[in-house]
Amino acid sequence: MSGPSMFVRPRSIRRGAALTFVFATVLGTGAAAGAFGDEMHNTTDATASSLPKTGTADRDEVAAAAREAMAKGQSGSKAAEEVVSRSGDRWSAVYSAREYENVRQALDGEYVGVGLWVRCRPGGRIEVARVQPGSPADRAGIAVGDRLRTIDGEPMTGQPVTEVVSRLRGGNPGAANGNEAEGQAGGTQAGSGDDKPSDRSAAAGTPVRLGLERDGRTWQQTLHRIRLATEAVTADRSAADRATRIKVDSFSKGSGEQVRRAVREAPEGDGILLDLRGNSGGLVTEAVTAASAFLDGGLVATYDVKGRQRALYAQEGGDVGTPLVVLVDGGTMSAAELLTGALQDRGRAVVVGSRTFGKGSVQMPSKLPDGSVAELTVGHYKTPAGRSVDGEGIAPDLAVKGGAEERARTVLSGLGGGA
């Protein structure tokens, strides 16, 4: 997508998989007390899906390690990272203040970049997967399929996508820590782009020189980064089968209402195909708002924080009559799994595809003495039927290995939606 997918440093699975159910509005010393705000978010890194469940890091121990290190003139955040690492909790992580601010901005639906999605092709070739309309890359005529050979003179062939993203953003090589707007697309490896938050991302207005290739012709193009809005939700319609497909790449700010609007604007008689494949998660409140598009109130999920049970409810008045099929895969994560589980358990949708990622743990942020932020696991969520998602994922009603969208459209037709 051309917007942050809100992931973090690929250098470790634990760090890359954090930012799950983050209660950002309670960031501070008392963050674990249970005063939850509106910025819960739940994102993950697909590289961790095959790992077993792990323990959790203790918040007090992490904070004490940071204070002790700082008293000795050492890095508090590094000491905190070491404690988290020893705990074996792959979902917890420690971020610098700058990194965490970048993530918050990403969740707000903005990023600084040039509007490219990139992916890795066989042989390590880096290719443009998507171009954001109206972006600097779009105005320069860069197109899907163009090969990205160099960035600021440095060869990109054979580089990890995360490295490419960091350079597009203007960050330190190897410092990319998210999936931002120069986004994510399928390829030999997971693709991503210049919208990943990085510890030292460049400011809007800074130049980046790209070396490109198309049909054997090579050229240099200098672009200037700007602040762009993400495109987390897109809708398209197939007149042939009378189906409206709503694709949700992540649950950034405003995405839930975008889903509701897309449902309202779908032509009468259309079925709806809610495509959550590759959805990296995001703000839990946005996933609940999206659920409200299809439910007339009622339970969406329950979660526990340090043994205290909480519940999330849909708003009343959603569309409960339009036939609905949800498309999922192994890249459907966190908040997207919460939404899928709610629609499946409530009997509102048929779920088609493959088993989802399996991320259902709850993290909470806490500011450390040096200004860095520790996000530590404090609990887990369950679907309305009481199913645990963490380490299990959501099994589809119809498992499909190939041609999932075609099968989903067939199912939708059988439900009375579409041709």
N, C-alpha and C positions, 0 to 999 in steps of 0.2 A: 504494500500500500504506500501511498505517498504521505505518510504521516507516521508518527512514532508508534511503534508497536510496544514500546515501553518495556524493553528488556535491558539486561545489564551485562556487566563484563563477561565475555565469553571465556576468560582465562580460567574460570572454575565453574563447574556445574552448579555448585551451591550458590555462588554469587549470581550466576546467570539466571537462576530460577527464582530469585526472590521477588519482592514487590507483590506479595499475595495478600489479599484482604487487608490492605494497609489503611489504617484509620488515621488519615493524614491530619484531620482537623484537631486531633488530640495530641499532636506532636509536642512533647515536653516531658517534664519530670514525672508527671502522674499519668503517663499515657496508658498504663496497663490497668487503670482503675475501672474501666468499663463505661466511660463517657464517650459514646461513639458519635462521630459527626457524619457529614454527608460525602466525604471523599474516600470511602472505603474503596480499595482497588485490589485486584486479584489477577496478577499476571505471572507467566511462567516462561521457562525456556525449554523447548522441546527436547533438548539434548539430555534431559534428566529423566525421561519417561520410563526408562528401563531399570532405574535404580530402586533398591528396596526402601521401605520406610526407615526413618532414622529417628534419633533422639532430638531433644530440643535444647537450645542454649538458655541459660538462666540470665535474666535481665540484670539482676543485682551483681552477679559475677562479672558480666561484661562491663558494666559501668565501673566496678571497682578496679578491674584490670586497666581500664583507660585512665582512671585517676592516678593509679600507682605509677603507670608509665610516664604520665605527664610530670609527676613530682620528681622523676629522675631525669627529666629533660628529653624523654623519648616520645615517640608517636603514640598518642592515645588510641587513634583509630586502628593502627597496626596491631596494637595489643588486643584490642577488642576483636579484630578479625581472627586473631590466633585462638581466642577463647571460643568463638563461634565455630571455627574449623575443628577444634578438638571435640566439640559436642556432637559432631556428625550430622548436624541439622542442615540438610542441603537447601532448605528453603529460606533460612535466615541469612542475613548479609549486613555488611557495614558499608556505608557510603559517605563520601566526603560531602560537605555542605553544598558544593557546586554540583556534584552528581545528583544529589537528591533534588535540588532545585530544577535541574534539567528534566528529571523525571516528572516532577509536578507540572512543569510547563507542557511536557508531552501529553500528559493526561488532560490538560486544558484544551487540547486539540490544536496546538501550534508547534511549529518547529522552524529552525533557520536552516535553509538549504537551497538547492537549485531545482528541486522537483523531479528527481530521478528515482526509479526503483531499479535495482541491479540484481543479477543472479549469476551463479557460477555454472559454466557449461563444461562439457568434457574437455580435458586438456588444460583445465584451469583458466579458460577464457572467461573474462568478465563481460557480460552483455547487459544492455539496457532492457529491462523487463516491462517498464511502464514509464510514461512521462505525464506529469501533472499538468492538466490544461491551464494555460495562463502563466505558467512558471517560467523562470529564466531559461530552462532547458527547452521548454516548448517554443518559446519565442525565437530561440536560436536554431530551431529546426531539427533538433536531435530527435530520433525516432526509435521506437521499439525494434530491437534486433541489432542496433548499432553496437559495435564492439568498443568497450572502454579500454584503451591500451595503456594510457598513462594518466596520472594526476600530478600536476605540477612537476612534470618531467620524470616521475618515478614510475617504473613499469608495474602494471597491476596484474598481469597474467601470473597465475599461480598463487596470488595472495588470497588469504581468507577474506570472505565477504565482509567480515567485521572490520578488517583493516581498510578495505575500500571505503566503507561507510565512514570510518574515522577521518580519512583523508578528505572525503567529500565535505564533511562537516568542518574540517579545519582543525581537528583535534590532534593530539599526540598519536603517532603510529602505535597501534596495539591498545589504545585507550578507549576504543568504542565500547559502550556499555548498554546499548539499547537497540531497538528496532525502530528507527525513525522513518521519516517520510521518504527518504531516498530508498526506500522501503523494502519490502519482502516479497519475493516471488519464487515460484517453484523452479527447480533446476536440479543439476546433479547433486548440489548441496543446497541447503536452505539459503535463499537469497535475502538480501536486505539492502538498506540504502543509507543515504546521507542524512536521514532524519534521526539517526540513533543519537541519544544523548551521549556526550562524551565529557570527560573531566575538563577538557580545555577546548571546547567547541568554539569556532570562530564567530564573530559578531556579524550581524546583517551588514551588507555593503562590502564585505571583504571579497577579493577575487579568488577564483580557482581556475587553473588552466587544464583543460581536458584534451587528451590525445585520443581521437576517435577514428573508427574505420567502418566503411560501408561499401559492400560490393567491390572490395579491393582498393578503394580510394581512401587515403588517410588524410586527416586534417587536424589542425589545432583550433580549439575554441575556448576563449576566456569568458567565463560567466561570473556574475556577482551574486553572492548569496543574499537572499531576502527572507523575511518572515512570512511563512505560508501557513494556511489553514490545512489541517488534515482532512482526508475524505474517508472517514471510517465507515460510512453507510452509503451504498449506492443501490439504485433500483432500476431494473429494466423489465421489459415486457415482451413476451413472445405472443404475437397475435395468432400464430398458427395453433397453439395449444391453450390459449387464453390463460396463461399463468404469469403472475408477477413475481419475479425473483428479487428478494431483498438480501443483499450481501452485506454482512457486517464483519469488518476486518478486526475491529477492536472496540472496546467500550470506553472511549474517551468522552470527555464532557460534551453533552448535548446529543450523543448518539442514540440514547433511548428515545428521546422525543423525535429524532429523525426517523426511527423505526415506526413510531406511532403515526407520524405524518404519511409515511410511505404506505402504511396499511389503509389509512383513510382515503388516500388518493388512488388506490388500486381500483380499476374499473369494476363495476358491478358484474358479478358472474365469474370473475377471475378467481382461481385458487392462488394461494401464496406459498412460495418456496422460500423458506428462511434459510439462507446459506451461511452456516457458521464454520465452515471448513477453514482451518488455518487461523481461526480467531484466537488471538493471544491473551484474551481477557481484558481487564481494565477496571473501571470503576463499577463496584458492585451495585451502587444505586442506579447506575445507567442500565445495567442488566435487569434490575427490578422494574424500571420504567418500561423497558422493552417488553417484559413479561406482561405488563399492564395493557399492552396493545392487543393481547390475545386472551386475557382473562378478565372476568367480572369480579375483581377482588379475590380474596383468599390467599392462602399460604404459598409463598414462593420457595422459601428455604428456612431452615433453622441453623443456628450456629452456637457454639459454646466458646466462651472466653474465660479461661481459668475456672471452669466448672459452672459458670453462670449461663443459663440458657437464654437465647434471644431468638427472635423470629423476624422475618422479612415478609411483607404482604404486598400484593399487587393493588393498584388502585381499581376502583369499580368502573364499569362502563366500557370495558374492552370488547373487541369483536370476537364473539364466541361462536359465530356461525360459519364464517368463511373456512373452507377446507384448507388445512395447513400441513405441510410436510417440512421437517427440519433436516437439513443436510449436515452431517458431522464427519470428522475423521480424527486421526491421531494427533492433529494439530489444534483440535478444539479444546481450549484450556480454561480452567478457572471459572471466571464469571460467565463465560460462554457455556461451561458445563452446568453451572447453577441454573441458567435459563433453560437449557435443554432438559435437565432433570425435572424442572417444574412443569414444563409443557407436557412431558411424557407421563409423569405421575398423575397429573390432573386430567389425563385423557384428552388433552387439547390437540395434540399433534402426533403424527406418525414420524418416527425418527429413522432416517435412512443413512447408510454409510458404514463406517467402521468405528470400533470402540474409541472413545475419546481419551484424552491424555491422562486424566486421573490426578488432578490437583485440587484438593479440598481443604487444605490447612489454612489457618488464620494467622497472619502476621500483624504486629503492631509496631509502629515506629517510636523510638525514644531518642531524644537528643543527648549526645555524649558531651563531656566537659569541653572538648576541643571544637565543638560545633558540628562534628560528624553525626550521622544518624544510624542507629542500629535498628534493624527490623527483625524481630524475633517471633518465632512461632508461639502462639498462646492458645490455640484451639483449632477446631475443625467444623465444617458445615455439613449438613445433610439435606437431601431432597425432601419434598413434602411427605413422601412415603417412608421416610426414615432411613433411606439408603445412604451409606457413606460413599463419598466420591474419591477421597484421597487414596491413591495407590490402586484404585479400582477402575475409575472412569465410568462412563455411561455406555452401556451396551445398546446398540441400535435395535429397533424393532425389526428392521430388515437389514441384514448384513450384506454389503455389496463390496467386492474388491475392485472391480473396474466398471466404468460407465455409470457411476453413482448418480450423476445428475439426470441421466436419461431414465434410470429406474425410478428416481424420485418423481420425475414428471409423470411417469406411468401410474405410480401410486396416487399422485395428486388427482389425476384424471379419474381414477377409480373411486376416489372419495367424493366425486361430484364437482371437482374444480378443474377448469381447463377443458380442452376439447376431448 
